[in-house]
Amino acid sequence: MNVALIHDRLHIKTFWEKRINNDCEHAESEEQRKEKSALK
């Protein structure tokens, strides 16, 4: 397999893992913000 292609796949994989982690962290902080809110 082409080295550039392997590098690309790793880059895409880490890119999506970071995106998913960021989305999860954002959802958690959003949840905490709602719990602390006075407007329950």
VMD Tcl script that builds the backbone (N, CA, C; Angstrom):
set m [mol new atoms 120]
animate dup $m
set s [atomselect $m all]
$s set {name element resname resid chain x y z} {
  {N N MET 1 A 0.843 -1.196 0.000}
  {CA C MET 1 A 0.000 0.000 0.000}
  {C C MET 1 A 0.882 1.252 0.000}
  {N N ASN 2 A 0.390 2.255 -0.625}
  {CA C ASN 2 A 1.110 3.517 -0.744}
  {C C ASN 2 A 1.295 4.169 0.634}
  {N N VAL 3 A 2.511 4.634 0.910}
  {CA C VAL 3 A 2.813 5.255 2.203}
  {C C VAL 3 A 1.942 6.491 2.439}
  {N N ALA 4 A 1.753 7.285 1.402}
  {CA C ALA 4 A 0.926 8.493 1.529}
  {C C ALA 4 A -0.515 8.123 1.882}
  {N N LEU 5 A -0.990 7.035 1.315}
  {CA C LEU 5 A -2.354 6.587 1.578}
  {C C LEU 5 A -2.498 6.139 3.034}
  {N N ILE 6 A -1.504 5.412 3.531}
  {CA C ILE 6 A -1.523 4.970 4.927}
  {C C ILE 6 A -1.528 6.193 5.843}
  {N N HIS 7 A -0.668 7.150 5.541}
  {CA C HIS 7 A -0.592 8.374 6.340}
  {C C HIS 7 A -1.942 9.091 6.329}
  {N N ASP 8 A -2.552 9.161 5.158}
  {CA C ASP 8 A -3.859 9.796 5.000}
  {C C ASP 8 A -4.912 9.116 5.869}
  {N N ARG 9 A -4.903 7.795 5.841}
  {CA C ARG 9 A -5.894 7.045 6.628}
  {C C ARG 9 A -5.714 7.293 8.110}
  {N N LEU 10 A -4.456 7.308 8.569}
  {CA C LEU 10 A -4.191 7.575 9.982}
  {C C LEU 10 A -4.647 8.984 10.340}
  {N N HIS 11 A -4.367 9.921 9.446}
  {CA C HIS 11 A -4.749 11.317 9.686}
  {C C HIS 11 A -6.270 11.441 9.773}
  {N N ILE 12 A -6.961 10.798 8.859}
  {CA C ILE 12 A -8.430 10.841 8.848}
  {C C ILE 12 A -8.984 10.194 10.119}
  {N N LYS 13 A -8.396 9.064 10.516}
  {CA C LYS 13 A -8.846 8.362 11.718}
  {C C LYS 13 A -8.667 9.243 12.953}
  {N N THR 14 A -7.482 9.823 13.113}
  {CA C THR 14 A -7.251 10.667 14.286}
  {C C THR 14 A -8.122 11.918 14.225}
  {N N PHE 15 A -8.328 12.442 13.019}
  {CA C PHE 15 A -9.187 13.616 12.855}
  {C C PHE 15 A -10.591 13.329 13.380}
  {N N TRP 16 A -11.161 12.191 12.957}
  {CA C TRP 16 A -12.520 11.861 13.387}
  {C C TRP 16 A -12.583 11.509 14.865}
  {N N GLU 17 A -11.530 10.845 15.386}
  {CA C GLU 17 A -11.508 10.539 16.816}
  {C C GLU 17 A -11.514 11.829 17.627}
  {N N LYS 18 A -10.739 12.812 17.176}
  {CA C LYS 18 A -10.710 14.103 17.871}
  {C C LYS 18 A -12.063 14.788 17.787}
  {N N ARG 19 A -12.690 14.745 16.606}
  {CA C ARG 19 A -14.001 15.373 16.431}
  {C C ARG 19 A -15.022 14.736 17.376}
  {N N ILE 20 A -15.009 13.401 17.446}
  {CA C ILE 20 A -15.961 12.684 18.296}
  {C C ILE 20 A -15.711 13.011 19.766}
  {N N ASN 21 A -14.443 13.025 20.178}
  {CA C ASN 21 A -14.109 13.365 21.560}
  {C C ASN 21 A -14.554 14.778 21.897}
  {N N ASN 22 A -14.314 15.704 20.991}
  {CA C ASN 22 A -14.724 17.089 21.220}
  {C C ASN 22 A -16.236 17.192 21.341}
  {N N ASP 23 A -16.958 16.468 20.498}
  {CA C ASP 23 A -18.419 16.485 20.557}
  {C C ASP 23 A -18.910 15.941 21.899}
  {N N CYS 24 A -18.281 14.874 22.378}
  {CA C CYS 24 A -18.665 14.280 23.661}
  {C C CYS 24 A -18.389 15.255 24.799}
  {N N GLU 25 A -17.215 15.877 24.780}
  {CA C GLU 25 A -16.866 16.841 25.821}
  {C C GLU 25 A -17.829 18.021 25.791}
  {N N HIS 26 A -18.179 18.464 24.606}
  {CA C HIS 26 A -19.102 19.593 24.470}
  {C C HIS 26 A -20.477 19.221 25.037}
  {N N ALA 27 A -20.925 18.024 24.742}
  {CA C ALA 27 A -22.225 17.563 25.233}
  {C C ALA 27 A -22.213 17.474 26.762}
  {N N GLU 28 A -21.103 16.994 27.338}
  {CA C GLU 28 A -20.997 16.896 28.793}
  {C C GLU 28 A -21.016 18.276 29.437}
  {N N SER 29 A -20.262 19.215 28.880}
  {CA C SER 29 A -20.227 20.561 29.458}
  {C C SER 29 A -21.592 21.232 29.311}
  {N N GLU 30 A -22.269 20.961 28.222}
  {CA C GLU 30 A -23.611 21.497 27.994}
  {C C GLU 30 A -24.569 20.929 29.057}
  {N N GLU 31 A -24.425 19.650 29.339}
  {CA C GLU 31 A -25.262 18.990 30.342}
  {C C GLU 31 A -25.006 19.593 31.723}
  {N N GLN 32 A -23.742 19.807 32.064}
  {CA C GLN 32 A -23.391 20.408 33.356}
  {C C GLN 32 A -23.937 21.827 33.446}
  {N N ARG 33 A -23.869 22.559 32.359}
  {CA C ARG 33 A -24.366 23.932 32.326}
  {C C ARG 33 A -25.876 23.951 32.597}
  {N N LYS 34 A -26.583 22.995 32.004}
  {CA C LYS 34 A -28.034 22.911 32.209}
  {C C LYS 34 A -28.356 22.593 33.668}
  {N N GLU 35 A -27.582 21.671 34.273}
  {CA C GLU 35 A -27.829 21.282 35.660}
  {C C GLU 35 A -27.611 22.453 36.609}
  {N N LYS 36 A -26.648 23.308 36.303}
  {CA C LYS 36 A -26.340 24.458 37.161}
  {C C LYS 36 A -27.287 25.625 36.915}
  {N N SER 37 A -27.986 25.587 35.823}
  {CA C SER 37 A -28.876 26.683 35.445}
  {C C SER 37 A -30.053 26.814 36.413}
  {N N ALA 38 A -30.472 28.048 36.629}
  {CA C ALA 38 A -31.626 28.301 37.498}
  {C C ALA 38 A -32.939 28.042 36.757}
  {N N LEU 39 A -32.865 27.905 35.453}
  {CA C LEU 39 A -34.071 27.733 34.632}
  {C C LEU 39 A -34.403 26.267 34.373}
  {N N LYS 40 A -34.500 25.480 35.409}
  {CA C LYS 40 A -34.746 24.047 35.225}
  {C C LYS 40 A -36.167 23.785 34.805}
}
mol reanalyze $m
mol bondsrecalc $m
mol representation Tube
mol addrep $m
